[in-house]
Amino acid sequence: MILEYHRPDTLEAALELLARPAPLTLPLGGGTVLNAPSDRQFAVVDLQKLDLAGFERKGNQFVLGATLTLQALLEAEGLPGALREAIRHEATYNTRQVATVAGALVACDGRSPFATALLALDAQLTLMPGEQEVGLGDLLPLRAETLEHRLITEIRLPTKVELAYQYVARAPADLPITCVAVAQWPSGRTRVAVGGYGEAPMMAMDGPEADGAVTAARNAYSHAGDAWASAEYRQQSVDALTRRCLELLGNS
């Protein structure tokens, strides 16, 4: 239940509200999560006036404002095709129109295609106050503690990276039971992230080359059994998915 609604005109005012010890005060982007019925009691700080919805290319990075919607990101120029695919898989068109990139990461669980893709891309986030830079892989396991009284203002992605994304689901529109995203830099650096299970996507590998990617992805699912699929099923399916990603990236 939302106890208070605030719509500050400046970032400083928003941060002051978020810093309050009580009541619990949370940033409101698209509202796809916070506007849902809940027994929790909290205040919200609407970010609409804070000019955090930008998208630009700076050098070798894409810079995404925290309140950029998933649909606006999907339509941005220059994104890897696999990232567009993951965004489409993340949510329906209507939801993408309001859901924000930062909100999607804060609220995600392990079945999020978008978070899996950004984890593979080694997304870097800026937190305020303090302009702290944190990698998505470091943030996801500790979201509640790290984001207490803090605000994500931007997300940065590398531009000179190839990305592949593959998944298995019960139906094409369903969220994945198993998914894998593989990012590869011109230097050969290869990051493998897997999803479809647990509280957040998992890093399987970050290495100087692609060797060992399939084994690493398989090992990441060693205890990944739940009501949707057994660990053995996920291990078998991720073998084929990872190999397909590597082939798409030009690795034999």
C-alpha positions as CSV (number, residue, x, y, z in Angstrom):
1,M,0.0,0.0,0.0
2,I,1.4,3.4,-1.0
3,L,1.3,5.7,2.0
4,E,2.7,8.8,0.4
5,Y,3.3,10.0,-3.2
6,H,6.0,12.5,-4.0
7,R,7.0,13.9,-7.4
8,P,10.2,16.0,-6.9
9,D,11.6,18.4,-9.4
10,T,15.2,17.7,-8.7
11,L,17.5,14.8,-8.1
12,E,18.6,16.3,-4.8
13,A,15.0,16.5,-3.5
14,A,14.4,12.9,-4.6
15,L,17.5,11.7,-2.8
16,E,16.5,13.5,0.4
17,L,13.2,11.7,0.4
18,L,14.8,8.3,-0.3
19,A,17.2,9.0,2.6
20,R,14.5,9.2,5.2
21,P,14.6,6.5,7.9
22,A,10.8,6.3,7.9
23,P,8.5,5.6,6.2
24,L,10.2,3.2,3.8
25,T,10.5,5.2,0.7
26,L,11.1,3.7,-2.8
27,P,11.8,5.2,-6.2
28,L,8.9,4.9,-8.7
29,G,9.6,4.5,-12.4
30,G,7.0,2.8,-14.5
31,G,5.1,1.4,-11.5
32,T,4.6,-2.1,-13.0
33,V,5.7,-3.5,-9.6
34,L,5.0,-0.8,-7.0
35,N,1.5,-0.1,-8.2
36,A,0.5,-3.7,-7.8
37,P,-1.6,-4.7,-4.8
38,S,0.7,-5.4,-1.8
39,D,0.5,-5.7,2.0
40,R,3.7,-3.7,2.3
41,Q,3.4,-0.1,3.4
42,F,5.8,2.5,1.8
43,A,6.1,5.9,0.3
44,V,7.1,6.5,-3.4
45,V,9.2,9.0,-5.1
46,D,8.1,9.4,-8.7
47,L,11.1,10.0,-11.0
48,Q,9.2,11.4,-14.0
49,K,10.6,14.9,-13.7
50,L,14.2,14.0,-13.2
51,D,15.4,13.7,-16.8
52,L,16.6,10.1,-16.3
53,A,15.1,8.6,-19.5
54,G,17.9,9.4,-21.9
55,F,19.8,7.1,-24.3
56,E,23.0,8.0,-26.0
57,R,26.3,6.6,-27.2
58,K,29.4,7.9,-25.5
59,G,32.6,6.6,-26.9
60,N,32.5,2.8,-26.5
61,Q,29.4,2.8,-24.3
62,F,25.7,3.0,-24.5
63,V,24.4,5.1,-21.6
64,L,20.8,4.3,-20.5
65,G,18.9,6.6,-18.2
66,A,17.3,4.7,-15.3
67,T,13.7,5.6,-16.4
68,L,14.2,4.8,-20.1
69,T,11.4,2.4,-20.9
70,L,12.1,-1.1,-22.3
71,Q,10.2,-0.2,-25.4
72,A,12.3,2.9,-26.0
73,L,15.5,0.9,-25.5
74,L,14.2,-1.7,-27.9
75,E,13.7,1.0,-30.6
76,A,17.1,2.6,-30.0
77,E,19.7,2.5,-32.8
78,G,22.7,0.3,-32.6
79,L,21.7,-2.3,-30.1
80,P,22.8,-5.9,-30.6
81,G,20.0,-7.9,-32.2
82,A,20.2,-10.5,-29.4
83,L,19.5,-7.7,-26.8
84,R,16.4,-6.7,-28.7
85,E,15.3,-10.3,-28.7
86,A,15.8,-10.5,-24.9
87,I,13.8,-7.3,-24.4
88,R,10.9,-8.7,-26.4
89,H,11.0,-11.9,-24.4
90,E,11.1,-10.0,-21.2
91,A,7.6,-8.4,-21.4
92,T,4.6,-7.7,-23.7
93,Y,4.4,-4.6,-25.7
94,N,2.0,-2.9,-23.3
95,T,4.3,-3.6,-20.3
96,R,7.4,-2.5,-22.2
97,Q,5.7,0.9,-22.8
98,V,5.9,1.6,-19.0
99,A,8.5,-0.7,-17.5
100,T,11.9,1.0,-17.0
101,V,15.3,-0.5,-17.5
102,A,16.3,0.1,-13.9
103,G,13.0,-1.1,-12.5
104,A,13.3,-4.3,-14.5
105,L,16.7,-5.0,-13.0
106,V,15.7,-4.2,-9.4
107,A,12.5,-6.3,-9.6
108,C,13.9,-9.2,-11.7
109,D,14.2,-12.8,-10.7
110,G,16.3,-15.5,-12.4
111,R,13.8,-15.9,-15.3
112,S,14.5,-12.4,-16.6
113,P,15.9,-12.5,-20.2
114,F,16.7,-8.8,-20.0
115,A,18.8,-9.2,-16.8
116,T,20.5,-12.3,-18.2
117,A,21.6,-10.4,-21.3
118,L,22.8,-7.4,-19.3
119,L,24.7,-9.6,-17.0
120,A,26.5,-11.2,-19.9
121,L,27.3,-7.7,-21.2
122,D,28.9,-6.7,-17.9
123,A,26.4,-3.8,-17.4
124,Q,27.7,-1.1,-15.0
125,L,25.3,1.0,-12.9
126,T,25.7,4.4,-11.3
127,L,24.1,4.7,-7.8
128,M,23.4,8.0,-6.1
129,P,24.2,9.6,-3.8
130,G,28.0,9.3,-4.2
131,E,28.0,8.4,-7.9
132,Q,29.1,4.8,-6.9
133,E,29.7,2.5,-9.8
134,V,28.7,-1.1,-9.4
135,G,28.6,-4.0,-11.8
136,L,25.2,-5.7,-12.3
137,G,26.7,-9.0,-11.2
138,D,27.7,-7.5,-7.8
139,L,24.3,-5.7,-7.4
140,L,21.9,-8.6,-8.1
141,P,22.6,-10.8,-5.1
142,L,22.6,-7.8,-2.7
143,R,19.9,-5.6,-4.2
144,A,18.0,-4.8,-0.9
145,E,21.1,-3.9,1.0
146,T,22.9,-2.0,-1.8
147,L,19.9,0.0,-2.9
148,E,18.6,1.0,0.5
149,H,18.2,4.8,0.4
150,R,20.0,4.8,-3.0
151,L,18.9,5.5,-6.6
152,I,20.1,4.0,-9.8
153,T,20.6,6.9,-12.2
154,E,22.1,5.3,-15.3
155,I,23.2,2.0,-16.8
156,R,26.2,1.6,-19.2
157,L,26.7,-1.1,-21.8
158,P,29.7,-1.7,-24.0
159,T,29.1,-1.0,-27.7
160,K,31.9,-3.1,-29.3
161,V,30.6,-6.5,-28.1
162,E,28.8,-9.3,-29.9
163,L,25.9,-10.9,-28.0
164,A,23.9,-14.1,-28.5
165,Y,20.8,-15.1,-26.6
166,Q,19.0,-18.5,-26.7
167,Y,16.3,-20.0,-24.5
168,V,13.9,-22.9,-23.8
169,A,10.4,-22.2,-22.6
170,R,7.1,-24.2,-22.4
171,A,5.7,-21.8,-25.0
172,P,7.3,-19.1,-27.2
173,A,5.8,-16.3,-25.1
174,D,6.6,-17.8,-21.7
175,L,9.5,-16.8,-19.7
176,P,12.4,-19.2,-20.0
177,I,13.0,-22.4,-18.1
178,T,16.6,-22.2,-19.3
179,C,18.3,-19.4,-21.1
180,V,21.8,-18.3,-21.8
181,A,23.4,-15.1,-23.0
182,V,27.0,-15.1,-24.3
183,A,28.9,-11.8,-24.9
184,Q,32.2,-11.7,-26.7
185,W,34.6,-8.8,-27.0
186,P,37.0,-8.2,-29.9
187,S,39.9,-9.3,-27.6
188,G,38.2,-12.7,-27.2
189,R,36.9,-12.1,-23.7
190,T,33.8,-14.1,-23.2
191,R,31.1,-13.8,-20.6
192,V,28.3,-16.4,-20.1
193,A,25.2,-15.7,-18.1
194,V,22.4,-18.2,-17.5
195,G,18.9,-17.7,-16.4
196,G,15.5,-19.3,-15.9
197,Y,16.0,-20.2,-12.3
198,G,16.4,-18.7,-8.8
199,E,16.3,-15.2,-7.5
200,A,18.6,-13.7,-10.2
201,P,20.5,-14.8,-13.3
202,M,23.9,-16.3,-12.7
203,M,27.3,-15.6,-14.1
204,A,28.7,-18.9,-15.4
205,M,32.0,-17.6,-16.9
206,D,34.1,-14.5,-17.6
207,G,37.2,-15.6,-19.3
208,P,39.8,-14.5,-21.9
209,E,38.4,-16.8,-24.6
210,A,35.4,-19.0,-25.3
211,D,37.0,-22.3,-24.3
212,G,35.1,-23.9,-21.4
213,A,31.9,-21.9,-22.0
214,V,29.7,-25.0,-22.4
215,T,31.1,-26.7,-19.3
216,A,30.8,-23.5,-17.2
217,A,27.1,-23.0,-18.3
218,R,26.4,-26.6,-17.4
219,N,28.0,-26.4,-14.0
220,A,26.0,-23.3,-13.2
221,Y,22.9,-25.4,-13.2
222,S,24.2,-28.2,-11.0
223,H,21.7,-27.4,-8.3
224,A,19.1,-25.6,-10.4
225,G,16.0,-27.8,-9.8
226,D,12.6,-26.3,-9.1
227,A,8.9,-26.8,-9.9
228,W,9.6,-25.9,-13.6
229,A,12.4,-28.2,-14.4
230,S,15.0,-30.5,-12.9
231,A,18.7,-29.5,-12.6
232,E,19.5,-32.4,-15.0
233,Y,17.1,-31.1,-17.6
234,R,18.6,-27.6,-17.4
235,Q,22.1,-28.9,-17.7
236,Q,21.2,-30.9,-20.8
237,S,19.3,-28.0,-22.5
238,V,22.0,-25.4,-21.7
239,D,24.6,-27.5,-23.5
240,A,22.8,-27.0,-26.8
241,L,21.9,-23.4,-26.1
242,T,25.4,-22.4,-25.3
243,R,26.8,-24.2,-28.3
244,R,24.2,-22.4,-30.5
245,C,25.2,-19.0,-29.0
246,L,28.9,-19.7,-29.7
247,E,28.1,-20.7,-33.3
248,L,26.1,-17.5,-33.7
249,L,29.2,-15.5,-32.5
250,G,31.5,-17.3,-35.0
251,N,33.0,-19.8,-32.6
252,S,33.2,-23.3,-34.0
